[in-house]
Amino acid sequence: MSKNIYPTDLFIGGTWRDGSRPDRIAVMNPSDGSVIDTVANASAADAIAAVDAAAGAARAWSATPARQRSEILRKCFELMIRDAEPLARLISLENGKALKDARGEVAYAAEFFRWFAEEAVRVNGDLSVAPSGANRILVQYQPIGVSLLITPWNFPAAMATRKIAPALAAGCTCVLKPATETPLTAYAVARILSEAGVPDGVVNVLTSSTTSEVVNAMLDDPRVRKLSFTGSTEVGRILLRKAADQVIHCSMELGGNAPFVVFDDADMDKAVEGAMVAKMRNGGEACTAANRLYVQQGIAEEFARRLAERMGAMKVGPGPEADTDCGPLVNAAAVDKVAELVDDAVARGAKVLCGGTRGQGEGHFFLPTVLLDVSAEASLARDEIFGPVAPIYVFDTEEQAIELANDTEYGLVAYVYTRDLARGLRVCERLEAGMVALNRGLVSDPAAPFGGVKQSGLGREGAHHGMLEFMEAKYIAAEW
């Protein structure tokens, strides 16, 4: 694999610069354990320099006409589509996901620029008369201010654009702190933003091996008024506590434990295909991944057999190879966690229908796995798997399925398969999830509000809701 051609230094105030820490961060290829490149390592001082740049650019950017911001975002979309193939290969290289999944991510990521280019010019206020008749009530929406965006490694392009695009559309400036496992994609996106005409300081990107230090420095700065985080619920709780010190507005897209419910009247072909998408998109390393597959008693064995045939036939290999269906997990710790969960389930009586073991080679592989007759006491019934493992549980009645699906502290997404539309909608309404896919294995769409309930987060990304997360409503009482 040729050397990375994208930037590797901090992007602050429109310039590329080395971090003030002397050591650099190695970026690993999870397919073979090799070092792809190194990136700059930011200190707290670099983090404050990034906030300085964002604060310095804030007034001019918020005053930029919405149409002008819209055209810049549209240009970002066009450039990302232009660079789609090299970006996909970069994602696959540093993340490990199959190239076909990486290509899908780039298309999805670019769409956030196009969607919010359209939304930027559609921020409508309100005008009404106070019930007393004493005055008019004018409501307008203004940018919330300097925003800190923290993104995970599993979708390094899409998670960045899903936050940057609405922030810029709303008139906010920002600092992006990507995961150190996949920073190269974030810097590649920054270069696209610069080429598209985003003014210096509006978007700043930094990586650091001392994440807590740099994030805390920014959250302690009173100029930072917004935190948008995607990651684990555990880290989200820590950030919420820290953000409380400055009463920073927070959006949190946190963990998931998605139920995938298949009733015995479901279209079996569509249900199996949907399970493949919901479970194996990104090799299972997604917060939306089907984590608990509940199948009604009458069809459970057939569904399990057919799913095992599909998953067992997947080609496991290095992400960048064209014929790979399932790439490696992101690192050795991820493989260890998945192996531990599977071993625990098997020890509690689960039957392995395919996979169940680590893959061969130097990379961080785990074979696509289907487990049947999984105990409700198994750890993977409660923990987010984040890997290519499909545990199947059997249920008898609709009421039981709903109770099992809701028996979790998480509530991000759920999936339901049935030919009975009335049953489907009835169950969807009762499921405790921010998103429900009915007879579909995919819910993500830039035009739809993405987010969860319970311990899965706060706020929404995408749709018009995503831009409002970066705006404050101002009420003006007026007489005339």
LUMTORKE-240141 format. One record per residue (C-alpha): residue in one letter; x, y, z. Coordinates in Angstrom, 3 decimals. Example, Ala and Ser with C-alpha at 12.3 -4.5 7.8 and 13.67 -1.06 7.14 Angstrom:
# LUMTORKE-240141
{r A,{12.300,-4.500,7.800}};
{r S,{13.670,-1.060,7.140}};
END
This chain:
# LUMTORKE-240141
{r M,{0.000,0.000,0.000}};
{r S,{1.423,3.391,-0.980}};
{r K,{2.106,6.053,1.605}};
{r N,{-0.827,8.167,2.712}};
{r I,{-1.127,11.298,0.557}};
{r Y,{-3.446,13.234,2.857}};
{r P,{-2.494,15.844,5.492}};
{r T,{-1.277,14.596,8.859}};
{r D,{-0.840,17.834,10.840}};
{r L,{-3.266,19.824,12.975}};
{r F,{-5.590,22.106,11.010}};
{r I,{-5.960,25.341,12.980}};
{r G,{-6.958,28.751,11.635}};
{r G,{-6.686,27.552,8.049}};
{r T,{-3.098,26.351,8.355}};
{r W,{-1.496,22.945,8.827}};
{r R,{0.808,22.807,11.806}};
{r D,{2.590,20.270,13.960}};
{r G,{1.355,19.683,17.480}};
{r S,{3.228,21.202,20.384}};
{r R,{3.770,17.726,21.809}};
{r P,{7.000,16.297,20.341}};
{r D,{5.684,12.758,19.818}};
{r R,{3.303,11.884,16.991}};
{r I,{0.426,9.404,16.943}};
{r A,{0.821,6.234,14.894}};
{r V,{-2.157,5.277,12.734}};
{r M,{-2.439,1.521,12.361}};
{r N,{-3.864,-0.632,9.579}};
{r P,{-6.120,-3.163,11.372}};
{r S,{-5.918,-5.537,8.418}};
{r D,{-2.244,-6.344,9.038}};
{r G,{-1.063,-4.344,12.058}};
{r S,{1.258,-2.105,10.024}};
{r V,{1.739,1.630,10.567}};
{r I,{0.063,3.684,7.830}};
{r D,{1.418,7.063,8.932}};
{r T,{1.678,9.321,11.959}};
{r V,{-0.354,12.419,12.807}};
{r A,{0.364,15.481,14.924}};
{r N,{-0.240,15.278,18.649}};
{r A,{-2.062,18.250,20.166}};
{r S,{-1.639,19.584,23.688}};
{r A,{-4.065,21.695,25.710}};
{r A,{-2.340,24.779,24.301}};
{r D,{-3.088,23.621,20.759}};
{r A,{-6.694,23.024,21.755}};
{r I,{-7.040,26.594,23.018}};
{r A,{-5.384,27.841,19.812}};
{r A,{-8.118,26.009,17.900}};
{r V,{-10.792,27.656,20.060}};
{r D,{-9.072,31.019,19.483}};
{r A,{-9.315,30.461,15.735}};
{r A,{-12.953,29.389,15.909}};
{r A,{-13.888,32.325,18.138}};
{r G,{-12.022,34.735,15.882}};
{r A,{-13.917,33.546,12.817}};
{r A,{-17.306,33.316,14.514}};
{r R,{-18.682,36.809,13.977}};
{r A,{-17.894,36.981,10.265}};
{r W,{-19.170,33.461,9.598}};
{r S,{-22.454,33.978,11.482}};
{r A,{-22.975,37.189,9.484}};
{r T,{-22.303,35.438,6.173}};
{r P,{-25.536,35.248,4.163}};
{r A,{-27.211,31.869,4.357}};
{r R,{-27.086,31.490,0.576}};
{r Q,{-23.319,31.923,0.618}};
{r R,{-22.907,29.321,3.375}};
{r S,{-25.211,27.056,1.389}};
{r E,{-23.113,27.326,-1.767}};
{r I,{-19.943,26.475,0.146}};
{r L,{-21.575,23.376,1.609}};
{r R,{-22.799,22.384,-1.840}};
{r K,{-19.216,22.705,-3.086}};
{r C,{-18.085,20.444,-0.216}};
{r F,{-20.562,17.831,-1.460}};
{r E,{-19.268,18.061,-5.018}};
{r L,{-15.633,17.770,-3.983}};
{r M,{-16.346,14.814,-1.728}};
{r I,{-18.062,13.004,-4.585}};
{r R,{-15.115,13.860,-6.818}};
{r D,{-12.729,12.299,-4.294}};
{r A,{-15.038,9.418,-3.379}};
{r E,{-12.787,6.541,-4.393}};
{r P,{-9.539,7.699,-2.711}};
{r L,{-11.526,8.650,0.387}};
{r A,{-13.153,5.216,0.507}};
{r R,{-9.771,3.527,0.195}};
{r L,{-8.378,5.713,2.972}};
{r I,{-11.297,4.830,5.266}};
{r S,{-10.870,1.134,4.512}};
{r L,{-7.134,1.374,5.127}};
{r E,{-7.262,3.025,8.552}};
{r N,{-10.604,1.640,9.760}};
{r G,{-10.489,-1.857,8.269}};
{r K,{-14.041,-1.882,6.934}};
{r A,{-14.730,-3.620,3.631}};
{r L,{-14.163,-1.319,0.665}};
{r K,{-17.792,-1.678,-0.427}};
{r D,{-18.874,-0.426,3.037}};
{r A,{-16.358,2.429,2.857}};
{r R,{-17.754,3.515,-0.501}};
{r G,{-21.216,3.530,1.017}};
{r E,{-19.956,5.649,3.906}};
{r V,{-18.460,8.271,1.596}};
{r A,{-21.736,8.612,-0.309}};
{r Y,{-23.624,8.896,2.988}};
{r A,{-21.115,11.385,4.406}};
{r A,{-21.232,13.601,1.321}};
{r E,{-25.015,13.686,1.463}};
{r F,{-24.893,15.602,4.755}};
{r F,{-23.167,18.464,2.952}};
{r R,{-25.835,18.489,0.251}};
{r W,{-28.734,18.169,2.721}};
{r F,{-27.567,20.966,4.984}};
{r A,{-26.679,23.142,1.991}};
{r E,{-30.410,23.016,1.298}};
{r E,{-31.410,23.482,4.960}};
{r A,{-29.100,26.489,5.480}};
{r V,{-31.497,28.798,3.640}};
{r R,{-34.608,27.499,5.410}};
{r V,{-34.297,28.761,8.969}};
{r N,{-37.706,30.243,9.623}};
{r G,{-38.689,32.258,12.665}};
{r D,{-42.124,32.839,14.169}};
{r L,{-44.459,35.796,14.586}};
{r S,{-47.559,35.744,16.741}};
{r V,{-49.674,37.953,18.959}};
{r A,{-49.465,37.441,22.707}};
{r P,{-52.725,36.004,24.070}};
{r S,{-53.172,39.176,26.135}};
{r G,{-52.922,41.304,23.000}};
{r A,{-50.256,43.453,24.679}};
{r N,{-47.425,42.749,22.238}};
{r R,{-46.125,40.698,19.350}};
{r I,{-43.961,37.636,19.921}};
{r L,{-41.069,37.439,17.493}};
{r V,{-38.847,34.348,17.566}};
{r Q,{-35.648,34.066,15.555}};
{r Y,{-32.903,31.461,15.509}};
{r Q,{-29.271,32.402,15.926}};
{r P,{-26.053,30.345,15.869}};
{r I,{-25.242,28.901,19.283}};
{r G,{-21.535,29.705,18.990}};
{r V,{-18.213,27.882,18.998}};
{r S,{-18.908,24.145,18.873}};
{r L,{-16.764,21.211,19.943}};
{r L,{-17.376,18.114,17.826}};
{r I,{-16.062,14.741,19.003}};
{r T,{-16.361,11.793,16.631}};
{r P,{-15.670,8.024,16.835}};
{r W,{-13.573,5.718,14.658}};
{r N,{-16.297,3.516,13.163}};
{r F,{-17.616,6.053,10.615}};
{r P,{-14.749,8.569,10.394}};
{r A,{-16.173,10.511,7.439}};
{r A,{-19.912,10.346,8.100}};
{r M,{-19.711,11.196,11.790}};
{r A,{-17.593,14.250,10.929}};
{r T,{-19.820,15.588,8.156}};
{r R,{-22.996,14.838,10.146}};
{r K,{-21.774,17.379,12.717}};
{r I,{-19.756,19.849,10.621}};
{r A,{-22.452,20.395,7.979}};
{r P,{-25.284,21.482,10.319}};
{r A,{-22.891,23.557,12.424}};
{r L,{-21.749,25.495,9.364}};
{r A,{-25.275,25.757,7.970}};
{r A,{-26.394,27.292,11.275}};
{r G,{-23.557,29.823,11.213}};
{r C,{-21.380,28.222,13.890}};
{r T,{-17.634,27.718,13.866}};
{r C,{-16.182,24.526,15.278}};
{r V,{-13.318,22.367,16.481}};
{r L,{-13.382,18.722,15.414}};
{r K,{-11.614,16.140,17.590}};
{r P,{-11.666,12.805,15.711}};
{r A,{-10.729,9.425,17.151}};
{r T,{-7.004,8.700,17.104}};
{r E,{-7.663,5.328,15.447}};
{r T,{-8.970,7.026,12.272}};
{r P,{-7.666,10.612,12.066}};
{r L,{-6.521,10.575,8.435}};
{r T,{-10.080,10.698,7.122}};
{r A,{-10.867,13.741,9.278}};
{r Y,{-7.854,15.608,7.904}};
{r A,{-8.860,14.616,4.370}};
{r V,{-12.313,16.109,5.006}};
{r A,{-10.672,19.272,6.374}};
{r R,{-8.729,19.662,3.145}};
{r I,{-11.959,19.373,1.156}};
{r L,{-13.576,22.041,3.335}};
{r S,{-10.659,24.385,2.743}};
{r E,{-10.741,23.810,-1.018}};
{r A,{-14.486,24.455,-1.054}};
{r G,{-13.961,27.924,0.395}};
{r V,{-14.721,27.498,4.089}};
{r P,{-12.997,30.549,5.638}};
{r D,{-9.942,30.113,7.832}};
{r G,{-10.822,29.303,11.438}};
{r V,{-14.386,28.208,10.749}};
{r V,{-13.434,24.529,10.974}};
{r N,{-10.415,23.360,12.966}};
{r V,{-9.252,19.758,13.394}};
{r L,{-6.902,18.337,15.995}};
{r T,{-5.791,14.916,17.209}};
{r S,{-4.260,14.099,20.564}};
{r S,{-3.045,11.136,22.570}};
{r T,{-4.220,12.974,25.711}};
{r T,{-7.880,13.274,24.833}};
{r S,{-9.104,14.190,28.307}};
{r E,{-6.567,16.989,28.612}};
{r V,{-7.436,18.691,25.333}};
{r V,{-11.190,18.162,25.611}};
{r N,{-11.310,19.430,29.191}};
{r A,{-9.309,22.502,28.206}};
{r M,{-11.889,23.355,25.561}};
{r L,{-14.884,22.603,27.770}};
{r D,{-13.412,24.887,30.437}};
{r D,{-13.243,27.744,27.907}};
{r P,{-16.363,29.939,28.233}};
{r R,{-16.272,30.660,24.499}};
{r V,{-17.270,27.049,23.753}};
{r R,{-21.053,26.906,23.839}};
{r K,{-21.867,23.578,22.193}};
{r L,{-20.679,19.986,22.546}};
{r S,{-21.723,17.352,20.022}};
{r F,{-20.405,13.884,20.864}};
{r T,{-20.794,10.463,19.287}};
{r G,{-19.381,7.547,21.252}};
{r S,{-19.990,5.276,24.179}};
{r T,{-22.561,5.989,26.874}};
{r E,{-19.833,5.677,29.508}};
{r V,{-17.771,8.495,27.982}};
{r G,{-20.923,10.492,27.270}};
{r R,{-21.792,10.555,30.956}};
{r I,{-18.313,11.878,31.783}};
{r L,{-18.608,14.621,29.172}};
{r L,{-22.070,15.628,30.363}};
{r R,{-20.749,16.074,33.892}};
{r K,{-17.844,18.154,32.604}};
{r A,{-20.048,20.260,30.317}};
{r A,{-22.248,21.120,33.293}};
{r D,{-19.503,23.343,34.726}};
{r Q,{-20.015,25.876,31.916}};
{r V,{-23.651,24.872,31.207}};
{r I,{-22.705,23.899,27.661}};
{r H,{-25.489,22.748,25.365}};
{r C,{-24.944,19.038,24.604}};
{r S,{-25.972,16.648,21.875}};
{r M,{-25.124,13.028,22.638}};
{r E,{-25.334,10.101,20.225}};
{r L,{-24.384,7.217,22.501}};
{r G,{-24.455,3.427,22.665}};
{r G,{-27.089,1.063,21.376}};
{r N,{-28.432,-2.440,21.949}};
{r A,{-30.738,-2.763,18.984}};
{r P,{-33.436,-5.466,18.959}};
{r F,{-34.302,-7.078,15.616}};
{r V,{-37.783,-8.597,15.933}};
{r V,{-39.017,-11.116,13.359}};
{r F,{-42.618,-12.337,13.612}};
{r D,{-43.654,-15.656,12.120}};
{r D,{-45.669,-13.964,9.368}};
{r A,{-42.630,-12.019,8.106}};
{r D,{-41.325,-12.315,4.560}};
{r M,{-38.409,-14.655,5.312}};
{r D,{-36.270,-13.541,2.368}};
{r K,{-36.619,-9.871,3.307}};
{r A,{-36.065,-10.574,6.997}};
{r V,{-32.819,-12.456,6.357}};
{r E,{-31.632,-9.797,3.930}};
{r G,{-32.555,-7.078,6.422}};
{r A,{-30.677,-8.895,9.168}};
{r M,{-27.575,-9.019,6.965}};
{r V,{-27.736,-5.250,6.505}};
{r A,{-28.665,-4.398,10.096}};
{r K,{-26.061,-6.765,11.577}};
{r M,{-23.172,-6.764,9.105}};
{r R,{-23.028,-3.177,7.890}};
{r N,{-19.509,-2.090,8.797}};
{r G,{-18.836,-5.599,10.109}};
{r G,{-21.183,-5.017,13.028}};
{r E,{-19.131,-2.063,14.302}};
{r A,{-22.052,0.355,14.342}};
{r C,{-24.255,1.735,17.095}};
{r T,{-27.244,0.880,14.889}};
{r A,{-26.172,-2.762,14.466}};
{r A,{-28.754,-5.417,15.324}};
{r N,{-27.528,-6.650,18.685}};
{r R,{-30.334,-8.996,19.780}};
{r L,{-32.292,-10.947,17.165}};
{r Y,{-35.682,-12.018,18.510}};
{r V,{-37.384,-14.553,16.221}};
{r Q,{-40.825,-16.062,16.809}};
{r Q,{-40.819,-19.752,17.720}};
{r G,{-42.390,-21.081,14.522}};
{r I,{-39.670,-19.801,12.191}};
{r A,{-36.654,-19.476,14.504}};
{r E,{-34.731,-22.518,13.280}};
{r E,{-35.257,-21.783,9.597}};
{r F,{-34.334,-18.120,10.036}};
{r A,{-31.201,-19.057,11.987}};
{r R,{-30.167,-21.626,9.375}};
{r R,{-30.603,-19.220,6.476}};
{r L,{-28.827,-16.384,8.270}};
{r A,{-25.936,-18.700,9.150}};
{r E,{-25.644,-19.737,5.504}};
{r R,{-25.377,-16.099,4.441}};
{r M,{-22.981,-15.005,7.150}};
{r G,{-20.875,-18.142,6.900}};
{r A,{-20.347,-17.505,3.183}};
{r M,{-18.957,-14.001,3.687}};
{r K,{-15.393,-13.430,2.510}};
{r V,{-13.305,-12.284,5.474}};
{r G,{-10.154,-10.385,4.593}};
{r P,{-8.295,-7.062,4.486}};
{r G,{-10.660,-4.136,4.117}};
{r P,{-9.135,-2.602,0.967}};
{r E,{-9.389,-5.826,-1.054}};
{r A,{-12.237,-5.586,-3.545}};
{r D,{-13.764,-8.994,-2.797}};
{r T,{-13.799,-8.611,1.001}};
{r D,{-17.252,-8.787,2.587}};
{r C,{-16.143,-8.481,6.229}};
{r G,{-12.944,-6.734,7.226}};
{r P,{-11.103,-6.755,10.545}};
{r L,{-12.244,-5.158,13.759}};
{r V,{-10.545,-1.898,14.594}};
{r N,{-7.977,-3.236,17.077}};
{r A,{-6.937,-6.218,19.197}};
{r A,{-9.001,-5.069,22.186}};
{r A,{-12.141,-5.145,20.037}};
{r V,{-11.432,-8.733,19.006}};
{r D,{-10.799,-9.743,22.618}};
{r K,{-14.128,-8.250,23.692}};
{r V,{-16.106,-10.036,20.970}};
{r A,{-14.373,-13.342,21.693}};
{r E,{-15.151,-12.978,25.389}};
{r L,{-18.841,-12.329,24.689}};
{r V,{-19.124,-15.323,22.360}};
{r D,{-17.296,-17.653,24.749}};
{r D,{-19.592,-16.586,27.584}};
{r A,{-22.713,-17.241,25.477}};
{r V,{-21.472,-20.671,24.400}};
{r A,{-20.634,-21.555,27.990}};
{r R,{-24.262,-20.738,28.839}};
{r G,{-25.623,-23.112,26.208}};
{r A,{-25.671,-21.175,22.922}};
{r K,{-25.218,-23.198,19.720}};
{r V,{-22.650,-21.941,17.215}};
{r L,{-24.156,-22.182,13.715}};
{r C,{-21.221,-20.508,11.972}};
{r G,{-18.012,-18.749,12.981}};
{r G,{-17.466,-18.389,16.681}};
{r T,{-13.691,-17.947,16.505}};
{r R,{-10.983,-15.448,15.697}};
{r G,{-9.819,-15.223,12.098}};
{r Q,{-6.433,-16.150,10.722}};
{r G,{-3.584,-13.810,9.864}};
{r E,{-1.936,-10.782,11.418}};
{r G,{-4.980,-8.541,11.371}};
{r H,{-7.738,-8.124,13.949}};
{r F,{-10.263,-10.585,12.516}};
{r F,{-13.263,-12.347,13.996}};
{r L,{-15.359,-14.660,11.843}};
{r P,{-19.021,-13.767,11.144}};
{r T,{-20.938,-15.685,13.800}};
{r V,{-24.526,-16.830,14.330}};
{r L,{-25.585,-18.162,17.737}};
{r L,{-28.890,-19.888,18.465}};
{r D,{-30.608,-20.567,21.792}};
{r V,{-28.730,-17.753,23.503}};
{r S,{-29.455,-17.374,27.202}};
{r A,{-30.948,-14.107,28.394}};
{r E,{-28.265,-14.236,31.091}};
{r A,{-25.416,-14.096,28.549}};
{r S,{-23.337,-10.916,28.595}};
{r L,{-24.044,-10.191,24.939}};
{r A,{-27.748,-9.894,25.789}};
{r R,{-26.880,-6.735,27.706}};
{r D,{-23.622,-5.426,26.223}};
{r E,{-23.165,-3.764,22.856}};
{r I,{-21.311,-6.351,20.758}};
{r F,{-19.711,-4.084,18.125}};
{r G,{-18.663,-7.024,15.990}};
{r P,{-19.920,-9.600,13.459}};
{r V,{-21.953,-11.691,15.895}};
{r A,{-25.701,-12.353,15.558}};
{r P,{-27.238,-13.880,18.727}};
{r I,{-30.721,-15.295,18.158}};
{r Y,{-33.324,-15.493,20.923}};
{r V,{-36.723,-17.153,20.563}};
{r F,{-40.047,-15.615,21.640}};
{r D,{-43.658,-16.775,21.579}};
{r T,{-46.024,-13.785,21.716}};
{r E,{-46.118,-10.179,20.558}};
{r E,{-46.234,-8.940,24.128}};
{r Q,{-43.196,-11.004,25.034}};
{r A,{-41.275,-9.648,22.044}};
{r I,{-41.970,-6.063,23.088}};
{r E,{-40.947,-6.717,26.690}};
{r L,{-37.705,-8.385,25.611}};
{r A,{-36.882,-5.650,23.114}};
{r N,{-37.412,-2.905,25.700}};
{r D,{-35.468,-4.707,28.435}};
{r T,{-32.331,-2.579,28.071}};
{r E,{-31.026,0.762,29.255}};
{r Y,{-30.460,1.741,25.621}};
{r G,{-32.961,2.983,23.065}};
{r L,{-31.301,4.004,19.825}};
{r V,{-32.865,1.884,17.076}};
{r A,{-35.066,-1.192,16.677}};
{r Y,{-36.062,-3.337,13.712}};
{r V,{-39.408,-5.076,13.123}};
{r Y,{-40.386,-7.577,10.427}};
{r T,{-44.009,-8.617,9.831}};
{r R,{-46.452,-8.707,6.911}};
{r D,{-49.211,-7.394,9.202}};
{r L,{-49.045,-3.614,8.900}};
{r A,{-51.327,-3.028,11.896}};
{r R,{-49.147,-5.238,14.072}};
{r G,{-46.009,-3.603,12.736}};
{r L,{-47.137,-0.082,13.537}};
{r R,{-48.544,-1.154,16.888}};
{r V,{-45.226,-2.693,17.894}};
{r C,{-43.219,0.266,16.530}};
{r E,{-45.206,2.642,18.724}};
{r R,{-44.478,0.608,21.847}};
{r L,{-40.771,0.063,21.274}};
{r E,{-38.588,2.348,23.379}};
{r A,{-36.276,3.591,20.647}};
{r G,{-35.615,6.875,18.923}};
{r M,{-35.742,5.160,15.524}};
{r V,{-37.556,2.069,14.269}};
{r A,{-37.104,0.335,10.923}};
{r L,{-40.252,-1.495,9.802}};
{r N,{-39.418,-4.210,7.260}};
{r R,{-36.106,-2.486,6.550}};
{r G,{-32.562,-3.216,7.662}};
{r L,{-31.361,0.393,7.388}};
{r V,{-32.641,3.561,9.069}};
{r S,{-29.867,6.124,8.531}};
{r D,{-30.749,9.018,6.216}};
{r P,{-29.516,12.633,6.320}};
{r A,{-33.124,13.765,5.845}};
{r A,{-34.322,11.899,8.954}};
{r P,{-33.789,12.739,12.653}};
{r F,{-31.132,10.361,13.978}};
{r G,{-30.899,9.798,17.723}};
{r G,{-32.010,7.728,20.674}};
{r V,{-33.854,7.718,23.971}};
{r K,{-32.918,6.513,27.463}};
{r Q,{-29.144,5.943,27.756}};
{r S,{-28.667,6.189,23.987}};
{r G,{-28.417,9.933,23.934}};
{r L,{-29.794,13.449,23.764}};
{r G,{-30.845,15.447,20.742}};
{r R,{-31.046,14.561,17.060}};
{r E,{-28.780,14.720,14.020}};
{r G,{-29.971,15.021,10.444}};
{r A,{-33.277,16.443,9.136}};
{r H,{-34.057,20.041,10.114}};
{r H,{-33.585,18.969,13.742}};
{r G,{-29.845,18.629,13.180}};
{r M,{-29.337,22.304,12.399}};
{r L,{-31.547,23.462,15.267}};
{r E,{-29.150,21.631,17.622}};
{r F,{-26.635,24.359,16.706}};
{r M,{-29.032,27.286,17.150}};
{r E,{-30.637,29.209,19.987}};
{r A,{-34.185,30.562,19.855}};
{r K,{-34.335,34.279,20.668}};
{r Y,{-37.668,35.804,21.657}};
{r I,{-38.317,39.513,21.074}};
{r A,{-41.359,41.220,22.609}};
{r A,{-42.385,44.063,20.335}};
{r E,{-45.185,46.616,20.027}};
{r W,{-46.384,48.452,16.936}};
END
